[in-house]
Amino acid sequence: MTDGKFDVLIVGAGVAGAAVARRLSRYRLDVAVLEKEVDVSFGVSKANSGIVHAGFHDVPETLKGKLCQTGNRMFSQLHEELDFPFERHGELMVAFDEDELRTLQTYHRRGLQNHVPFMEMLGPDRVLELEPNLNPDIVGALHAPTAGVVCPYEYCFALIGNAVKNGVKLFTSQKVTWIGRTDDGFRVETEAGLKFKTRFVVNAAGLHADEIAKLVGLTDFKIIPRKGEEYLLDRRVGSLVRKVLFPVPTPSSKGMLVIPTVDGPVMVGPTAENIDRRDDFSTTREGLKQVFAHAQRMVPAIRSSDAITSFVGLRPVATGDDFIIGPTKVPGFINVAGIQSPGLTASPAIAELVKDILLKEGLRLEENPAYDPRARDKFVKIRGLVEVRDFAALGQVVAADPDYGKLVCRCENVTEAEIRAAVRAGHHTLDGVKFATRAGTGRCQGGFCGSRVMRIIHEETGIPIEQISKKGPGSEITPIPLLKGGRR
Ligand SMILES: Cc1cc2nc3c(=O)[nH]c(=O)nc-3n(C[C@H](O)[C@H](O)[C@H](O)COP(=O)(O)OP(=O)(O)OC[C@H]3O[C@@H](n4cnc5c(N)ncnc54)[C@H](O)[C@@H]3O)c2cc1C
């Protein structure tokens, strides 16, 4: 008994797996994605800085160096086709003394080797003109205008949504626990009992890629989680900066940054600390102190009291500190592992590389004439209309669907219609709806809208209220069953 026979089975629906799935959906292939979480982008891809780096950080001999700038370039077309939130604000790496200025020159040369366009070294006056809130003690900066900011989960949803519209099968809540070899490929089984056959396996399992590789006997790399704490500031603080601001990096990280997110609020972080556990998502007093000390050195007006929430992301760092992408000694088993930063940026280039590897390994790629690069479920977001005070357009939207007139999330201006659309698109947890609509990301962090979102999820899906969770089983919001009439 199998639940499906595929040409390519991708383990993991983060940005790497999703980008590969979409790339392969251009061909007449049977492709499936297996994801252990209840929704896509719930791994490393949901908790990062959201920067589309220009590509001057890593040396050109590494895959990180090679794929970052290529990925960055590919974002313009992806954005045009899939319409996820993305803007090219540029990035500035700032120096505070002569030593740091010399280091900036090294990064400038590295950027040129990586073919990063339009970079320039700027003196302090020009930098302060561009960013008036920067510390006036800076002595110069490296400017890379092609860097951008993206909403990482909306990007991931868009990739997978388009892949699914083009025929890819997505299986969520399916943790891969067993892979066996057959004459012409693999048998793959999940904890929930589904069984698949496939010619190729693409291992894009993020923090668990070494465990998936081990299932076919590959033990040549390990994943070491590198923890990063990030802090989001209140929207009311305003846009203190326009560009992503970097200090001069340390050997283990790009340093702690000040990031104008694509949705408006400023974010600061991340820390970088190698840890043992893959489930340690705790923020710390020490992390907070470090992040704000670094951020305030660059932008003195930043205050830790303006933080409205914090989160932790774990970078899946592989032995050797580079991406591990390629065929293995197990024919048909392709690793896409160790996708630490700049994996978000590199993801479209990773997908291109994986397509080439699969072709070389014998996969036939015949164009799918029905492929539509734009197809995906989309819905109007009224926040943009409210911000530009386009009440005429807003009136038309509400006239067409009165649920657009019912505000659910007051902090971020998200309406009932948007939440219903997100639930209908398959987001059945509070985090899924939050990532798809922004409901619950504002100052009150869901205190006001959380119960309303739960009610809408319940109405749309029939899931009992007590089974509605933050991010899947084990994170139910109201674990005690309600009596009729809502009483406990
Ligand atoms: C703090 C932080 C900041 C960062 N900032 C940036 C940035 O600004 N710019 C940038 O370019 N990059 C950044 N990165 C890196 C970027 O987030 C990652 O490179 C990228 O998200 C990795 O994507 P992925 O698809 O490989 O992994 P994931 O998103 O983790 O996807 C892997 C998926 O596999 C699933 N999975 C695991 N095991 C199994 C199994 N047994 N069966 C089925 N499914 C399984 C997981 O649930 C997960 O959804 C940052 C990372 C961190 C942690």
The ligand as an ORCA input file, in Angstrom:
! r2SCAN-3c Opt
* xyz 0 1
  C      18.065     34.278     13.853
  C      18.196     34.022     12.375
  C      18.279     35.083     11.480
  C      18.430     34.840     10.117
  N      18.407     35.897      9.257
  C      18.502     35.685      7.927
  C      18.439     36.778      7.025
  O      18.194     37.921      7.415
  N      18.625     36.526      5.718
  C      18.878     35.280      5.238
  O      19.097     35.139      4.039
  N      18.876     34.208      6.071
  C      18.687     34.379      7.397
  N      18.671     33.322      8.252
  C      18.778     31.982      7.706
  C      17.452     31.454      7.142
  O      16.394     31.669      8.053
  C      17.604     29.951      6.871
  O      18.721     29.776      6.047
  C      16.401     29.349      6.168
  O      15.197     29.712      6.783
  C      16.545     27.822      6.190
  O      15.481     27.272      5.478
  P      15.308     25.700      5.390
  O      14.172     25.482      4.467
  O      16.609     25.064      5.074
  O      14.983     25.249      6.876
  P      13.546     25.251      7.662
  O      12.801     26.496      7.443
  O      13.823     24.844      9.063
  O      12.777     24.101      6.928
  C      13.009     22.730      7.199
  C      11.675     22.070      7.434
  O      11.875     20.679      7.585
  C      10.917     20.197      8.489
  N      11.363     18.895      8.988
  C      12.401     18.636      9.818
  N      12.472     17.317     10.062
  C      11.477     16.727      9.360
  C      11.020     15.379      9.223
  N      11.596     14.370      9.890
  N       9.953     15.132      8.416
  C       9.325     16.152      7.757
  N       9.701     17.445      7.885
  C      10.766     17.720      8.661
  C      10.889     21.276      9.555
  O       9.710     21.243     10.325
  C      11.015     22.537      8.721
  O       9.771     23.122      8.423
  C      18.515     33.517      9.630
  C      18.403     32.448     10.515
  C      18.224     32.689     11.875
  C      18.036     31.543     12.804
*
